[in-house]
Amino acid sequence: MNQVLYINIDDSGKLVDTEKVSIYAGLVFASKKEKDKFITQYRSIVQNIKCKYCNENIVVCKSNKSCPELKHNMLKAKHNRQLMNYIKKYSTICCIINNDKVYPNIKADTASRGRFLDYSLKLLIKQVVKNMIKENKINPDLPIKLVINIDEQTTKTNGYYNLRDGIIEELKYGIFNYNYSYFNTPIVNSDLEVDVCYQKSEKSYLIQASDLVAGTVRRLYLNNTNNLLEFSKRIEFINHKIFLP
């Protein structure tokens, strides 16, 4: 039995004092067939609207393929809805970090910030795998492969350490938390292969879609900062989510 999860992640907002929230979000697919189907249709929607955001003469644009990448912060509301309505047909994931609750010394130090964000990503991926096991979409007693696609620019900014080994340790072997004398039990009982791939967003529709999910969740958070119950209702379309710290 071939068990492969394709996890795609981008970020929105930074873990700094001047911003209230930082988001990691994207999509997860339980098969290559599902992933490829998503890309085909998402590409088609993007092709239909991207020329509306291009400053080039349309004839020149079509000949040299110079249309800009569609980012969440540049889309008109109707095009954002069009793309998000398609994305919502698939499994979405999200980690919401309340920056105000993160210790100042973590936010102030580049290495500490990188470790915290690395930790946040591992927890998000672990939650996704746990949920997929609970939903009987993968079997923890059979070999599993995780293909994790992350925006290249995100990794440059935050400076990840060894995400691949950290994920394997967390999922397959478990980790002992010395601060709380608590052992996080492993959730995968067979072979676990993890491939972490750093993608250029302009060349990856999966990262572009993840950017849209992350940006949408961040906007909803900022618009409902004083009403987190309403925010929770507005992000019910997210299938797998965690809140930190």
N, C-alpha and C positions, 0 to 999 in steps of 0.2 A: 504494500500500500504506500503510495507516494504522497507524503504529507508536507506541503509547502505553504507557508504563510508569507505573503508579500505585504510588508508594512512600510508605508510611505509617510514621511514626516517633514513639515516645515514649521517655522516659528513666526510669531508676530509679537512685537514688543520686546523690550530688553529688561533684564534683571538689574535695574538701577533705581536709585531713589526718586528720580524724576518721572518714573512711569509707575502706574498703579498695578499693572498686571503684565505677566508674560505668558505666552501661550505656545504650546507645542500641539500640533494637530495634523490630521491627514486621513488616510484611508487604509483599510486592510482588506486583502483579497485572499480567499481560501484556495484558489487555484489559478494557474496560468491562463486558463480559458476565460475565467471571470475577469482577470486583470486586462487581458487583451481586448475583450469586448468593451470594457469601460474606456480604454484608450481610444478605440476606433470611434465610438460615438462622441466622446468628449472632444476629440480632435475635430470632428465634423461640426460641432456647435461652435468651437473657437474659430474655425475657418469662415463660418458664416457671419461672424461679428467683428473679427479683428481689424478689417480694413476701415471700420468706422473710427478707429483710434490711430490711424496712420496718417502722417503729414505728407507723405509722398503722393505724387500723381499715381492714380490707381493702376494705370498701364505699366508704369515703371515698377511700382510695388509688386505687382504680380509676376513681373519678369525676373526681379532679383530677390524676391522673397524677404524683403527688408521690413516687413510689418513688425511692430513691437510686440514683446511678450505681454500678455494681459495679466496685470497684477491687481489684487483685490482693491488697492487704494486708488486705482484709476478708473474702475468700472462704473458705469451708470447703474442706477438701481435696477432697471429692468433687465440688464444683461447679467448683473450679479444674481438676480432671482432665477434667470434662465439656466445659468450654469449650476447654481446650488440646487435647483429642483432636480436636475439630473444626478448630481453627486449624492443626494439624499436617498437615492434608490439603492445605494451600496452601504457597506459598513464604515462608519466614520469613527475616529478616535480623537481624544483630546486630553491634555494635561493643562490645568488652569492653576497658575502660581500667583498667589496674592503677594505682591512684592512688599507690601507694608508689614507683613508678618514674618518676612525673612530677616534674620539677624543682620544688622548694618555691617558687621565685619565681613560677612559673606559677600555682600553686594560690593563692598569697597575693594576687595582683593580679587584680581583676575584669576588666580589659581583656585581660590575657594569658590568663586562663582562658577568656574568650569566644572569643579567636582560636584557642586550642588545640581547643576543642570544635567550632568552625566547621570547622577543619581535619579533625577526626575524622569529622565528618559527610560532608565532601566525599570522603574516602577510602572511607567505607562505600558511598556512592552510586556512586562509580567502580567499586568491586569488584562491586557488583550488576550494573551495566551490562556490565562485562567478562565476567562469568559468563553473562549472558543472551546475549551475542554468541557466546560459546564453545558454548553449548547450542543455537545457531541459532534462538533465540526472537525475536531482533531482528537486522536487517541494518545494519551500521554505514555502509554506502554509500547508504542511503536515509534520508530525513528521520525524525527521532525526536523525540517529545515526552515530557518527564518531568513528571508531576504529583506534587509532593511535599507531602504533608500532615503537618504537625508540630503537636504539642500547643502551644496558645497559651501555657500557663503555663510550659512548658519554655523558650520563647524569652524570656519576661519575666525569668526567673531568670538565664539565662546570657548574655543580651545579644548576640545574633548580629549580625554586621556585614552584609556583602552576600553572603549564601549563594548566591543565584541566579547572580550574575555569576561567583562563584568556581567554581561547578560547570561553567558554560559554558567558562570558561578552562581548567579542568583536563581536561575531556572532549574539547573541540573543538580547542583550540589547543596544549595542553601547557604545562608550566611548567618553567623552568630552575631547578634547585636550586643556588644559588651556593655554599652551604656544602660541597657535595660535587661540584661541577662536573658535575652529571648532569642530563640533560634528560628529563623525564617526557613521553614521546611521547603525542600525542592518540589517542583510541580511536574517535572518531566522525568520519567523513569527509564527512558531508553536513550539512544544516541541523539545528540542535538548538534546540528550544524548551523552556524550563524555567519552570514555574509553581510557586512556593512558596506554599502556603496554610496559614495559621495557624488551627487549629481549636479550638473549645471542646470539651473531651473529653466533657462531659455530653450533647453533641448529635451526637457522631460515634462510631458503632460501630467504625469503622476505628481511631480513636485509642484507644478502650477496649480493643480486642483487642491493639493494640500495647503498651499499658500492661501487659496480662497477660503478654505475651511477655517484656518487659523485666524485670518483677518476678520472673518465674519463673527467668530466667537469673541474675539477681542472687542470688536465694535459693540456687540450685544452687552458685554460686561461693562464697558465704559458708559453705555447708555442707561444701565440699570445698577450702577454702583451702590445706590442707596436702597435698592430693592432686590436683594439677592434671590428671593423667592421667585420673583418675576423672571430674573435671569435664568434660573434653573428651568423654568417652564419653556423659555425661549430656546434652550439648547437641548430639548428632549430628542431632537433628531440625532444627537451624538450617541452612538451605540455603546462605546467604551470610553469612560472618562474617569479621571481622578482629580482631586483638588489638593493642593499643597500650599503651605506646609501643614 
